[in-house]
Amino acid sequence: MANKPKIKDLLDESACSHNKTKKAACNAPTPGATTGGCAFEGAQISLFPYADAAHLVHGPITCLGASWETRTTKTSYQGRDHTQMGFTTDISTKDVVFGGEEKLMASIDYIMDNYSPEAIFVYATCVTALIGDDIDAVCRHAASKYELPVVPVHAPGFVGSKNLGSRLGGEAALASLIGTREPESTTPFDINLIGEYNVTGDMWQYSHLLDELGIRVLSTLSGDGRVSAIRTAHRAKLNVIVCAKSLISLTRKMEEKYSIPQVSLSFYGKRATSAGLLAIAEALEDTDLIERTRQLIAREEAKLEAKLRPYRQIFKGKKAVLNTGGNKSWSIASALQDLGRR
């Protein structure tokens, strides 16, 4: 059975809060949409932080060159970081004519002989999608041969934007990884962090607070992630969506399939972090945890306020101009507001 996601369904995501008010489908392709990053790049953004997996680009070498090392992600993985390797099948004109499936299998064999990853993600690209290579069949054969996940990722660049590609990466994880292994143990406070990519080590700025509260991060998709952990994600008690726009389809489907509730929040800035921690505690519905969270928030806010006090004086009476670009400007604005700026 093929794992190809239905693009039309992802473009009309029922979980999007603005879905009913838009006249066009969510993230529908428009002329020039991929100039800021195509679907292939978006899928890699969602999955690339898995350093224990090999990421094999099934396409021309230019597809690898356009994406390799363009988005570094912090990892605490102690083994070989496979994201530092550029794996590609290097599809040529001959392969376009005769098909690239044989070359794909040979590439998987090479990776397994030389690198022994925990999983292999195989990314379709525009060329291999257009010539009709059956990467699902090749991945199934390789998974059976090597007894490890070989995950087809159907996100050729032409289907749409980078954001849609991120959703397609989540679809691949849901279809081939999540629910395929049981955790060694569970706790009442197991959560998944969804849409946290730990690009600059963001996750490590708040994860110690979760640890102190006894809230265990069972798995992440995908910052500092591990393949073995995401396979157990179906046993979490709560999905915490850090980037709702890119992976809300995944959390909706996990709620439907595994009855895992979800909360959407942010850890940017003092107020957002405090509200986020409390939202997690309340969603886990434990009275003692909620009280301990309130105490921790009060303590941490007092510590932060003491550190910010001298800076409030420095910035007193001054104006701030933001020139950050992108849709993350609000996080910088929130930090400025914590300093007393408007």
C-alpha positions in Angstrom: 0.0 0.0 0.0 1.4 3.4 -1.0 2.2 6.0 1.6 1.6 9.0 -0.7 -0.3 11.7 1.2 -3.3 13.4 -0.4 -2.1 16.9 -1.2 -5.6 18.2 -1.7 -6.5 17.3 1.9 -3.4 19.0 3.3 -4.3 22.2 1.4 -7.7 22.2 3.1 -6.7 21.5 6.7 -9.8 21.5 8.9 -7.7 22.2 12.0 -6.5 25.6 10.8 -8.3 28.3 12.7 -8.6 30.5 9.6 -9.8 27.7 7.3 -13.4 28.7 7.2 -12.7 32.3 6.5 -10.3 31.9 3.6 -11.5 32.0 0.0 -8.7 29.8 -1.2 -7.3 26.6 0.1 -4.7 26.8 2.9 -1.1 27.0 1.4 -2.5 26.5 -2.2 0.3 26.8 -4.7 0.5 30.2 -6.4 2.9 31.5 -9.0 6.3 32.2 -7.4 5.4 30.4 -4.2 8.4 28.2 -4.2 10.9 31.0 -4.6 11.1 31.2 -0.8 11.6 27.5 -0.5 9.9 24.5 -2.2 8.0 21.6 -0.6 11.2 19.4 -0.8 13.1 21.9 1.3 10.2 22.1 3.8 10.1 18.3 4.2 13.8 18.4 5.0 13.3 21.1 7.6 10.8 18.9 9.4 12.9 15.8 9.3 16.5 16.9 9.1 17.1 17.3 12.8 17.1 13.5 13.1 20.8 13.2 13.2 20.7 9.4 13.7 19.0 8.9 10.3 20.4 9.1 6.8 18.7 11.6 4.5 18.8 10.4 0.9 17.8 12.8 -1.9 16.4 10.8 -4.8 17.0 13.3 -7.6 19.7 15.3 -9.5 22.7 16.3 -7.4 21.6 20.0 -7.7 18.6 19.2 -5.4 21.1 18.1 -2.7 23.3 21.1 -3.4 20.5 23.5 -2.9 19.5 22.1 0.5 22.6 20.5 2.1 23.9 22.4 5.1 21.5 25.3 4.5 19.7 24.7 7.8 21.9 23.6 10.7 20.2 22.2 13.7 21.6 21.7 17.2 21.8 18.1 18.4 23.1 16.3 21.5 23.3 13.0 19.6 26.6 11.3 20.6 26.9 9.0 17.5 27.8 10.0 14.0 25.7 13.0 12.9 24.4 11.8 9.5 23.1 15.3 8.6 26.7 16.3 8.0 26.7 13.9 5.0 25.1 14.7 1.6 23.4 11.6 0.3 22.0 11.6 -3.2 21.2 9.2 -6.0 22.5 11.8 -8.5 19.8 11.1 -11.1 21.1 11.7 -14.7 19.5 11.9 -18.1 19.9 8.1 -18.6 18.0 7.5 -15.3 15.2 9.8 -16.5 14.8 7.6 -19.6 15.2 4.2 -18.0 14.1 4.9 -14.4 16.1 5.4 -11.2 14.7 2.7 -8.9 17.7 0.5 -9.3 20.1 3.3 -8.5 18.0 4.2 -5.5 18.3 0.7 -4.1 22.0 0.7 -4.7 22.3 4.0 -2.8 20.4 2.5 0.2 22.8 -0.5 0.1 25.8 1.8 0.1 24.4 3.8 3.1 23.8 0.6 5.1 27.2 -0.9 4.3 29.0 2.3 5.3 27.0 4.2 7.9 24.4 2.0 9.7 21.9 4.7 10.5 18.8 4.1 12.6 16.6 4.9 9.6 16.7 6.3 6.1 14.5 9.0 4.8 14.2 8.9 1.0 13.1 12.2 -0.5 11.3 12.3 -3.8 12.2 15.3 -6.0 10.6 17.0 -9.0 12.4 14.8 -11.5 11.8 11.4 -9.8 8.2 12.2 -9.1 7.6 13.2 -12.8 9.2 10.0 -14.2 7.2 7.9 -11.8 9.8 6.1 -9.7 8.0 3.9 -7.2 10.0 4.9 -4.1 7.4 3.2 -1.9 8.2 -0.2 -3.3 11.9 0.3 -3.1 11.6 1.6 0.5 9.4 -1.4 1.5 12.0 -3.8 0.0 14.9 -2.1 1.7 13.1 -2.0 5.1 12.5 -5.7 4.9 16.0 -6.4 3.8 17.7 -4.4 6.6 15.0 -4.5 9.3 14.9 -0.8 9.9 12.6 2.1 8.8 13.2 3.3 5.3 10.8 6.2 5.0 9.5 7.5 1.6 9.0 11.3 1.7 6.6 12.4 -1.0 7.4 16.2 -1.2 8.6 17.0 -4.7 9.3 20.7 -5.0 6.6 21.5 -7.6 3.7 20.6 -5.3 3.9 23.8 -3.4 5.6 25.9 -0.7 8.1 25.1 2.0 5.3 25.2 4.6 3.3 22.5 2.7 6.5 20.4 2.5 6.8 20.6 6.3 3.4 19.1 6.5 4.4 16.4 4.1 7.4 15.6 6.2 5.0 15.1 9.2 2.8 12.9 7.1 5.8 10.6 6.3 6.7 10.3 10.0 3.1 9.5 10.9 2.8 6.9 8.1 6.1 5.1 8.6 7.4 5.8 12.1 4.9 6.9 14.8 3.3 3.9 16.5 5.8 1.3 15.3 7.6 0.8 18.6 6.5 0.7 22.3 8.5 2.9 24.8 10.4 1.1 27.6 8.3 3.0 30.2 5.6 5.6 30.4 4.8 8.4 32.9 1.5 10.3 33.5 3.3 13.4 32.1 4.7 12.3 28.8 4.5 14.9 26.0 5.6 15.2 22.4 7.1 18.5 21.2 5.8 19.1 17.7 7.2 21.7 15.4 10.2 22.4 17.7 13.3 22.2 15.4 15.9 23.4 18.0 17.6 25.4 15.2 19.7 27.6 17.6 19.2 25.4 20.7 15.9 27.0 21.5 14.5 23.8 23.1 17.3 23.6 25.6 16.3 27.1 26.9 13.1 25.7 28.5 13.4 21.9 28.6 15.1 22.0 32.0 12.0 23.6 33.4 9.9 20.7 32.1 12.4 18.3 33.6 12.1 20.0 37.0 8.3 19.7 36.9 8.5 16.0 36.1 7.1 16.5 32.6 9.0 14.1 30.3 9.5 14.9 26.6 8.8 11.5 25.1 9.7 12.5 21.6 10.1 15.6 19.4 9.4 16.3 15.8 12.0 17.0 15.3 14.5 19.1 17.2 17.3 17.1 18.8 15.1 14.1 17.8 15.8 10.4 17.8 14.2 7.9 15.4 13.6 5.4 18.2 11.8 8.1 20.2 9.4 9.3 17.5 8.4 5.7 16.9 6.9 5.7 20.4 5.2 9.1 20.1 1.7 7.4 20.1 2.0 6.8 23.9 2.3 10.5 24.9 -0.4 12.1 27.0 -0.2 15.4 25.2 1.0 16.9 21.9 2.6 20.3 22.5 2.6 22.3 19.2 5.4 24.8 19.1 4.9 25.7 15.4 1.2 25.1 14.7 1.2 26.3 11.1 3.6 23.6 9.8 2.4 20.5 11.6 -1.1 21.0 12.8 -2.3 18.3 10.3 -0.1 15.8 12.1 -1.4 16.6 15.6 -5.0 16.5 14.4 -4.5 13.0 12.9 -2.7 11.8 16.0 -5.7 13.0 18.1 -8.1 11.1 15.8 -5.9 7.9 15.7 -4.4 7.8 19.2 -6.7 10.1 21.2 -3.8 12.4 22.1 -5.0 15.9 22.9 -3.1 19.0 21.8 -2.2 22.5 22.9 -0.6 25.2 20.8 1.8 27.6 22.4 5.1 29.4 22.2 8.3 29.6 24.3 9.4 33.0 23.0 9.7 35.5 25.8 8.8 35.6 29.5 5.0 35.9 29.2 4.7 33.2 26.5 6.9 30.8 28.3 5.0 31.2 31.6 1.7 30.8 29.8 3.0 27.8 27.9 4.2 25.9 30.9 0.8 26.5 32.7 -1.1 25.5 29.6 0.8 22.1 29.5 0.2 21.5 33.2 -3.5 22.3 32.9 -3.9 20.1 29.8 -2.3 17.2 31.8 -5.1 17.8 34.4 -3.1 17.2 37.5 -3.8 19.6 40.5 -0.4 19.1 42.1 1.4 19.7 38.8 -0.6 22.9 38.2 0.3 24.2 41.6 4.0 23.3 41.3 4.0 25.0 37.9 2.6 28.2 39.3 5.3 28.2 41.9 8.0 27.6 39.4 6.7 30.4 37.2 6.7 32.9 40.0 10.3 31.9 40.9 11.6 32.1 37.4 9.8 35.4 36.6 11.3 37.0 39.7 14.8 35.9 38.7 14.4 37.2 35.2 12.9 40.5 36.4 16.0 41.1 38.5 18.3 40.4 35.5 16.2 42.7 33.2 16.1 45.6 35.6 19.4 47.2 34.6 18.4 46.9 30.9 15.1 48.6 31.5 17.1 51.7 32.6 19.3 51.5 29.5 16.4 51.4 27.1 14.2 53.8 29.1 12.8 56.5 26.7 14.2 54.9 23.6 12.3 53.6 20.6 12.9 50.3 18.9 12.7 49.6 15.1 12.3 46.0 13.9 13.9 44.9 10.7 13.7 41.1 11.2 11.7 39.8 8.2 9.6 36.7 8.2 6.8 35.8 10.5 8.8 35.5 13.7 9.0 39.3 14.3 6.4 38.9 17.1 8.9 37.0 19.2 11.4 39.9 19.0 8.5 42.3 19.7 7.5 40.3 22.8 11.1 40.5 24.2 11.1 44.2 23.6 7.8 44.5 25.5 9.4 42.6 28.4 12.0 45.4 28.5 9.2 48.0 28.6 9.2 49.0 25.0 6.1 49.4 22.9 
